[in-house]
């Protein structure tokens, strides 16, 4: 985070949770959106809510299969890519998803909810 944040650290409040259940208990998102190459819906085909939580896995393996299996299929979304293309790195994928969600909300300033953006 230090390298990726460059000179924006003063604007960020990073919280760590032991597991997903701890995060859900604290933040209480309305819906979990899994961002995965296994998704069947494109990231532009869903309507993002202001209280949704976007989940991303490691670049090397993505989100765990058991997590994906626990979510409704319409909450597992992907970035469309050419079949022969390698997947995007994690920071680019996060930027694409967040920008789409922000666009859908008219580029309004984001407000923290339970200390989380």
N, C-alpha and C positions, 0 to 999 in steps of 0.2 A: 504494500500500500504506500510505503514511503516514496518509492520511485514513481509509481503511477500517479500519485497525488501532486507531484511537483510542488508548486508554491500555493496550493489550495488547502493545506492542512488546517488552517485557521477556520475554514468554513465547514469542516467535516467533524463529525462525532462518530467514531467507530465503536460499535458494541460487538462483543463476541458472546456466543451462546454455546453451551456444551453439546447441544443437539437440536434437531428441528423442533421437537416437542417443547423445549424450553423457549425457543424463539416464538412459537405459536402462542404459548401461555402469556408471554410478556406483551407481544405486539398485537395479538388477536386480529390477524388479517381476515378479511371477508372471504378471500379466495386465494388459493395457491396456484400459480401459473408455472409449470415446469418448462423450461427452455431446453429443448433437446433435439438432436438430429433424428430421434425416433418419433417425433411429433408428426401428425398427419395434417394439421392445420397450419397455415402460414401465420406469421406473427402479425400480419395486417388484417387477418380475418376475424379477430376477436375484439371485443370492446373492453378496454382496460378500465377497471374501477379505481377510484382514488385510494381504496383500502386493500388492493390486491398486493400480494407478495410474489415477486419473481424469483424463481429458484434456478441457479446455475450450478453445474458440476465442474469438476476439474477438466482441463482441456484433454488430458490423456484418456479419460474413461467416461466422462459425463456423469449424469445423475444415476444413483443406484437403481437397478431394475425393480427392486421391491418398492421403492418410492414411486416410480412411474406407474407400477401396477396398482398402487393405492389411490391414484387420482383418476377422475373421469377423463376419458379420451379427449374431450374438447378443452381440457385444461393443460394439454401437452402440446406445445406449439414449437414451430421450427422456423428458421430463416431459409427461404427457398434458394437452392444452389444448383448449379449444373452437376449432373451425375458424376462426371469425371473430376470434379473439383475437390480439393482438400477442404476441410472445414475451417472456418475462421478462428482466429485466436480468441480467447475468452474476453479480453477487453473490447475487441471490436464487436463481438456478439452482444455483450452487455450494452454497449453504446447504441446499437441498432434497435434493440428492444426498448430501451429507455426513451430513445428519441421518438419512436412510434407512439408509446404511451403518452409522452409529453405533447406530441402533435395532436393526438385525439382530444386532449384537454385544453386546446387552444394556446399552448405554450405559457400557461399560467404559472406563476411562481409556486414552487412546491412547499407544502407545510409539513413539518414533522408530526408524526403520530406516535405517541408513546416514545418519543426520542429517536424515531427511525424515519428516514426518508425513503 
